[in-house]
Amino acid sequence: MAVSRRLWELQSQAANKICVDCSQKNPQWASVSDGVFMCLECSGKHCGLCVHISFVRSVTMDSWSKIQIKKMEAGGNDALNAFLSQYGIPKETDIVTKYNTSAAKIYRDRIQALAKGRP
């Protein structure tokens, strides 16, 4: 399956149709590190984080590798927010604070492992 088609399918899932951080509709950006979709404004904030914390791509303008698509398949907006909420980190938490938590690091490691076929 073409990479762009698979990305479109992931983006079309109900939870991924709104920004992972602010709930704006139709997000056109993604954090590959977390496997989530976000709006332009939040993507700018993610770009302010180090790339090892949030590697940002445009859904439509950037090229995507197979491993990046696998990370998006392993993630999802609801999955990230549900995981973080287990650690007492609500969706509305400031982006810099939220993605610099140990829980977010654990989640990124999990996404990386799943994308590479490891538990």
HELIX and SHEET records of a PDB file:
HELIX    1   1 VAL A    3  GLN A   11  1                                   9    
HELIX    2   2 ALA A   14  LYS A   17  5                                   4    
HELIX    3   3 LEU A   40  CYS A   47  1                                   8    
HELIX    4   4 LYS A   66  ALA A   74  1                                   9    
HELIX    5   5 ASN A   77  SER A   85  1                                   9    
HELIX    6   6 ILE A   95  TYR A   99  1                                   5    
HELIX    7   7 SER A  102  ALA A  115  1                                  14    
SHEET    1   A 3 VAL A  36  MET A  38  0                                        
SHEET    2   A 3 TRP A  29  SER A  31 -1                                        
SHEET    3   A 3 VAL A  56  SER A  58 -1                                        
END                                                                             
